[in-house]
Amino acid sequence: MNPAIQGLITIIVGVGGCVAYFYFSNQFLDKVIFPATGKNAGRNISRANMVRPWLFLFPAIFALGLYLAYPVVETLRLSLTDRDAGGAFVGLANYEQMMGEPKFWEALRNNFIWLLVVPALSTAFGLLVAQLTDRLSWGSIAKSLIFMPMAISFVGASVIFRLIYVARPEDQAQIGVLNSVWLQFDGGAGSFFVLKLLPALLLLCFIAATAYIIYLLVQPIISGGRSGGGLATAGRALVTVVGAYLIFEALGAIVSLFGAVLPYGEPQQWLTIPFFNNFFLMVVLIWIQTGFAMVILSAALRGIPEETIEAAIIDGANPLQVFFKIKVPQIMGTIVVVWTTVTLTVLKVFDIVFAMTNGQWETQVLANYMFDKLFRANDWGVGSASAIIIMVLVSPILIWNVYNARKEMR
Amino acid sequence: MSAIAGTKSSLTWAVQISTLALVLLWLFPTIGLLVSSFRTVDQINSSGWWASLSAAEQNEVYRAADPDENRVADGDVFVVSGNLFGGEGSKTISVWGTSSRAIDAYTAGETADLGDGETVTVQGNGDYEWVGTDDQISGRGQRIFVTVTSPPEFTFDNYDTVLTGGYSDGGMTRAFFNTLTVTIPATIIPIVVAAFAAYALAWMEFPGRALLIAMVVGLLVVPLQLALIPLLRLHLEIGIGKGYLGTWLAHTGFGLPLAIYLLRNYMVGLPKDIIENAKVDGATDFQIFTKIILPLSFPALASFAIFQFLWTWNDLLVAKVFLIDATGETTVMTNQIVELLGTRGGNWEILATAAFVSIAVPLVVFFMMQKYLVRGLLAGSVK
């Protein structure tokens, strides 16, 4: 049969069945079980109205329960069993096995870097574009062009960026932009500025930003009093420790950057350079997510009352001060939401790594590690265990979401 | 106030230029793919796509026609003549040579003296004439190294190959219809289910409503990776196995939290009077829903439909787990492209075209329905 006709038939059956359920179940309720006629008409109508919400909700609750709630419990159970032993309970053995694998730690480390870099850069670029296009006459065109990658699949984006990273042997014409640019460097003054000084300055900016965040967090504790309870203090301490570690790493990176001997003039296989290839993969996700951040942040920027900005300008604030001291604090809530949403995407991202490197050359991430365990190694136990790890990483956001929703409902 | 106006005008140019730079940076990768998909294999391999509008230069090797069959006697010498490119094409030879150590020894139109009276002449359009004695013009054809410049060339051949070149050869037509078969029901079913649920959660009174809403919000963030193993086992046990039905159900389940959340947020904001008036007039909830709420909720329905469409069209994971079986008959486009990356990793004409075919539909939807997409994003994230 022609695939088009086959597709059409399946579409009609699938959608038709769904619509039929709602129509006939309501008809059945009103006409057969509780008919709105006869001597019990009034009672029947009110009874029918008590049942109806559940009739409306049933498919949704059923699907949500079966496809999202039940798997959480079942995956937890599976992660404690062994498939080879016929599903016998093995306690934490799967977790132990997973912890013993270097690939798992590699995935965890890479995921940590992804979580650090992608949400931050997507939000920053999104905010930058939102601010730049705010008053521009062609702003809406610029926005929709930057928003466009949203519509492109991760796999499609991977192909797009593979074309950028592709390397050919030295004696052939380079068809990848990155290598074509790279071959322009020859170790002279220009190369020093672009490849060493510029990255070092970026790292310094990162160090400064991290140090400033630590300062903001630590200052209330030192000055005494209003640190807000034990849990908050512990959180601040944790962020401080992580921040200090990052500063240390960044300093080390600057030192090694100046010591490094770069392979000028040779085409590079970008995706096979350990550690740095992670960043080449992250670029793909940042490219996709920036548009999303921009749309939401630009709506938030529009929502800022004009008076506050006008007042600041009259008081002599320059554009940078207006942006960082007036606008950013007012949209902080939205920035956090955007940051969180991108973080969720990062945790779940699988396609990009799968399509570009498949976790080789030290680019493994948790989601792809899990897929590997599941469908290559056929190990449901360890696969489930890694899925649970992803769930654990997501759960703070889940709790925060529910907490916010409940606050709103009151 | 003049100071404010002055500040703005001096900054305007900087803003315009940096915005333009960012937009170009964001567009650059996609344009590369688009341009590559219209280039010929030779052109892709001889220059980067950014140079596609200028003539490409390329080194090629040809062999003169077989002397034993094609030589023509001309007095006491023999002549083999013909065209290196087979008489077609728009390539131009700039320099050429007869040995691999000096491939640029002669310019077009010059005659190379190979010693003992044997000569080769190559014209710019590829016409050659090889002249020599009986002994010299025998055996295999003379090798000729040429450096050709070919003018920019764009073609639809790649699309022809990808779309009609047969399934095993990267033909995407089947995958295209498979993707459509997955996408359309997987977009419509969750909308229908979620619209009824959202109406119940927004406008019907029943115990446990707040709890249900909190549950939906919580499930918004549950990673779908968690669902893969238990549900695949379940599908295999109850006999759905791997196939369209299971995929629709999975996409419906995974799309529902966002759908219910978006639609409920929207429906709560609808005017209460209309619904109460309808109730007083004796309309049932089913009638209110289909006659009043659904038409009024069109913007929210549209925005979710776009989300779900983009998500199901672009999905790889769900299809890989719940749909694609050993026969590979039900493969979707994203999977097809990943396979091409493995088998045709160097064939950019096939890869770029296949990728662009899969990107085209979402892009069209995106640009047509952008208004609703943005509205949905804002309703879902800023509330």
Interface residues (C-beta under 8 A of the other chain):
Chain A: P3 A4 Q6 G7 T10 I11 G14 V15 C18 V19 F22 N26 D30 N49 M50 R52 P53 W54 F56 L57 P59 A60 I61 A63 L64 L66 Y67 L68 A69 Y70 P71 V72 E74 T75 L78 F125 L128 V129 L132 T133 R135 L136 G139 A142 S144 L145 I146 F147 M148 P149 M150 A151 I152 S153 F154 V155 G156 S158 V159 I160 F161 R162 L163 I164 V166 Q172 A173 Q174 I175 G176 V177 S180 W287 T290 F292 V295 I296 A299 A300 I313 I314 N318 P319 T334 V337 V338 T341 L344 L347 K348 F350 D351 F354 A355 A367 M370 F371 L374 F375 W380 G383 S384 A387 I388 I390 M391 V394 I397 L398 N401 V402 A405 R406 E408 M409
Chain B: I4 T7 L11 V15 Q16 S18 T19 L20 L22 V23 W26 L27 F28 P29 T30 G32 L33 S36 I44 N45 S46 S47 G48 W49 W50 T173 R174 F177 N178 L180 T181 I184 P185 I188 I189 V192 V193 A194 F196 A197 Y199 A200 L201 M204 E205 F206 A210 L212 I213 A214 M215 V216 V217 G218 L219 L220 V221 V222 P223 L224 Q225 L226 A227 L228 I229 P230 L231 L234 Y244 L245 W248 L249 A250 T252 G253 F254 L256 P257 I260 T284 D285 F286 F289 L310 W313 N314 D315 L316 L317 K320 V321 T334 I337 V338 L341 W348 L351 A352 A354 A355 S358 I359 P362 L363 V365 F366 F367 Q370 L373 V374 L377 L378 S381 V382 K383
